[in-house]
């Protein structure tokens, strides 16, 4: 496996700028960054990660597809 490490300060700055989250999620229609989560996503992620949450096969498939 190859590992590429930026060794100069300008290269390190460039890598940090490229890896920022606001540059990773881009809208396909406008090319603008997508920032922030929709409230439904936050609530569902919280509920799905509760300790006592168990999903049967039908509910899991409805969430995945």
N, CA, C and O of each residue as an XYZ file, in Angstrom:
260
protein
N       0.843     -1.154      0.000
C       0.000      0.000      0.000
C       0.903      1.237      0.000
O       1.878      1.303      0.749
N       0.578      2.186     -0.823
C       1.331      3.434     -0.876
C       0.711      4.451      0.059
O      -0.510      4.547      0.181
N       1.571      5.205      0.713
C       1.129      6.296      1.583
C       1.766      7.573      1.064
O       2.979      7.641      0.867
N       0.950      8.566      0.848
C       1.448      9.842      0.354
C       1.317     10.871      1.469
O       0.213     11.187      1.912
N       2.448     11.386      1.912
C       2.463     12.378      2.977
C       3.007     13.689      2.437
O       4.109     13.726      1.889
N       2.254     14.752      2.583
C       2.759     16.056      2.135
C       3.900     16.505      3.059
O       3.749     16.519      4.281
N       5.023     16.864      2.472
C       6.184     17.171      3.293
C       6.465     18.657      3.419
O       7.090     19.079      4.392
N       6.030     19.446      2.483
C       6.269     20.882      2.585
C       5.051     21.558      3.197
O       3.944     21.021      3.155
N       5.262     22.726      3.758
C       4.155     23.463      4.386
C       3.074     23.822      3.365
O       1.894     23.657      3.677
N       3.411     24.308      2.156
C       2.342     24.587      1.184
C       1.540     23.334      0.807
O       0.329     23.408      0.597
N       2.216     22.196      0.723
C       1.507     20.955      0.400
C       0.578     20.557      1.534
O      -0.525     20.075      1.279
N       0.994     20.746      2.776
C       0.155     20.415      3.920
C      -1.078     21.321      3.975
O      -2.179     20.868      4.285
N      -0.879     22.600      3.673
C      -2.009     23.532      3.649
C      -2.998     23.144      2.559
O      -4.208     23.183      2.777
N      -2.496     22.775      1.397
C      -3.366     22.379      0.290
C      -4.177     21.141      0.651
O      -5.370     21.072      0.355
N      -3.541     20.165      1.288
C      -4.248     18.945      1.682
C      -5.334     19.267      2.704
O      -6.437     18.726      2.622
N      -5.041     20.133      3.656
C      -6.055     20.510      4.653
C      -7.252     21.184      3.992
O      -8.397     20.925      4.361
N      -6.990     22.036      3.027
C      -8.084     22.739      2.345
C      -8.923     21.767      1.526
O     -10.149     21.878      1.505
N      -8.289     20.829      0.861
C      -9.016     19.854      0.035
C      -9.858     18.931      0.910
O     -10.957     18.540      0.516
N      -9.360     18.582      2.081
C     -10.040     17.612      2.933
C     -11.118     18.216      3.824
O     -11.773     17.481      4.562
N     -11.324     19.527      3.780
C     -12.369     20.131      4.590
C     -13.733     19.582      4.192
O     -13.994     19.330      3.015
N     -14.598     19.400      5.184
C     -15.915     18.804      4.935
C     -16.740     19.628      3.960
O     -17.506     19.067      3.177
N     -16.599     20.947      3.992
C     -17.425     21.768      3.106
C     -17.066     21.570      1.640
O     -17.839     21.959      0.765
N     -15.920     20.978      1.352
C     -15.530     20.706     -0.029
C     -15.876     19.272     -0.453
O     -15.756     18.933     -1.630
N     -16.300     18.436      0.487
C     -16.536     17.027      0.193
C     -17.977     16.734     -0.227
O     -18.217     15.769     -0.952
N     -18.917     17.528      0.203
C     -20.325     17.298     -0.112
C     -20.803     18.421     -1.025
O     -21.091     19.528     -0.572
N     -20.883     18.120     -2.309
C     -21.209     19.149     -3.293
C     -22.497     18.771     -4.012
O     -22.688     17.615     -4.389
N     -23.368     19.733     -4.197
C     -24.628     19.531     -4.891
C     -24.375     19.244     -6.364
O     -23.541     19.895     -6.993
N     -25.080     18.287     -6.906
C     -24.916     17.947     -8.308
C     -25.558     18.940     -9.254
O     -25.159     19.040    -10.414
N     -26.543     19.673     -8.774
C     -27.243     20.606     -9.657
C     -26.573     21.970     -9.713
O     -26.414     22.538    -10.794
N     -26.182     22.497     -8.569
C     -25.610     23.836     -8.525
C     -24.104     23.852     -8.314
O     -23.456     24.871     -8.557
N     -23.536     22.731     -7.864
C     -22.117     22.689     -7.569
C     -21.752     23.399     -6.281
O     -20.580     23.684     -6.038
N     -22.744     23.688     -5.455
C     -22.513     24.357     -4.189
C     -22.322     23.321     -3.086
O     -22.821     22.201     -3.191
N     -21.608     23.688     -2.039
C     -21.433     22.747     -0.926
C     -22.751     22.494     -0.202
O     -23.549     23.410     -0.004
N     -22.967     21.255      0.185
C     -24.123     20.882      0.998
C     -23.664     20.870      2.444
O     -22.789     20.086      2.811
N     -24.232     21.712      3.251
C     -23.821     21.781      4.643
C     -25.037     21.637      5.523
O     -26.116     22.144      5.218
N     -24.842     20.941      6.615
C     -25.909     20.770      7.588
C     -26.739     19.533      7.315
O     -26.848     19.080      6.176
N     -27.309     19.007      8.345
C     -28.156     17.830      8.234
C     -29.615     18.237      8.389
O     -29.943     19.206      9.074
N     -30.460     17.484      7.749
C     -31.891     17.686      7.905
C     -32.298     17.088      9.250
O     -31.762     16.059      9.662
N     -33.240     17.727      9.928
C     -33.632     17.305     11.269
C     -34.058     15.840     11.291
O     -33.773     15.138     12.261
N     -34.729     15.365     10.252
C     -35.163     13.970     10.215
C     -33.976     13.018     10.275
O     -34.056     11.971     10.917
N     -32.880     13.370      9.615
C     -31.695     12.507      9.635
C     -31.093     12.438     11.027
O     -30.679     11.371     11.480
N     -31.045     13.566     11.697
C     -30.469     13.606     13.044
C     -31.329     12.792     14.007
O     -30.804     12.017     14.807
N     -32.634     12.965     13.933
C     -33.535     12.239     14.831
C     -33.478     10.737     14.566
O     -33.398      9.945     15.506
N     -33.519     10.340     13.296
C     -33.499      8.906     12.993
C     -32.168      8.273     13.374
O     -32.144      7.136     13.847
N     -31.066      8.980     13.179
C     -29.768      8.435     13.584
C     -29.689      8.266     15.098
O     -29.106      7.301     15.590
N     -30.270      9.194     15.824
C     -30.280      9.095     17.282
C     -31.114      7.908     17.735
O     -30.689      7.140     18.598
N     -32.282      7.757     17.164
C     -33.168      6.652     17.554
C     -32.557      5.302     17.186
O     -32.641      4.352     17.965
N     -31.949      5.212     16.015
C     -31.386      3.933     15.575
C     -30.168      3.517     16.392
O     -29.811      2.339     16.399
N     -29.530      4.446     17.071
C     -28.342      4.089     17.847
C     -28.617      3.955     19.335
O     -27.682      3.784     20.118
N     -29.879      4.030     19.742
C     -30.201      3.782     21.140
C     -29.858      2.345     21.501
O     -29.900      1.454     20.652
N     -29.522      2.128     22.750
C     -29.093      0.808     23.217
C     -30.173     -0.259     23.010
O     -29.845     -1.388     22.647
N     -31.444      0.067     23.230
C     -32.516     -0.925     23.179
C     -33.251     -0.951     21.840
O     -34.364     -1.472     21.770
N     -32.663     -0.405     20.782
C     -33.325     -0.391     19.490
C     -32.947     -1.646     18.702
O     -31.773     -1.882     18.419
N     -33.950     -2.442     18.353
C     -33.747     -3.634     17.543
C     -34.695     -3.555     16.355
O     -35.894     -3.334     16.529
N     -34.178     -3.732     15.178
C     -34.983     -3.648     13.966
C     -35.185     -5.042     13.395
O     -34.237     -5.817     13.269
N     -36.437     -5.355     13.051
C     -36.651     -6.633     12.389
C     -36.297     -6.486     10.899
O     -36.006     -5.385     10.432
N     -36.323     -7.578     10.181
C     -35.864     -7.597      8.790
C     -36.668     -6.665      7.890
O     -36.089     -5.980      7.047
N     -37.989     -6.626      8.050
C     -38.834     -5.790      7.198
C     -38.543     -4.300      7.394
O     -38.444     -3.548      6.425
N     -38.408     -3.886      8.639
C     -38.127     -2.471      8.907
C     -36.742     -2.100      8.408
O     -36.557     -1.027      7.833
N     -35.772     -2.970      8.618
C     -34.419     -2.693      8.140
C     -34.398     -2.547      6.623
O     -33.784     -1.619      6.098
N     -35.058     -3.448      5.920
C     -35.088     -3.369      4.455
C     -35.800     -2.112      3.982
O     -35.400     -1.525      2.977
N     -36.840     -1.687      4.679
C     -37.536     -0.471      4.265
C     -36.651      0.761      4.477
O     -36.783      1.742      3.746
N     -35.765      0.725      5.452
C     -34.844      1.840      5.675
C     -33.704      1.845      4.661
O     -33.248      2.911      4.248
N     -33.249      0.679      4.261
C     -32.111      0.573      3.362
C     -32.507      0.902      1.936
O     -31.752      1.568      1.227
N     -33.663      0.456      1.505
C     -34.048      0.640      0.089
C     -34.850      1.875     -0.109
O     -35.252      2.176     -1.233
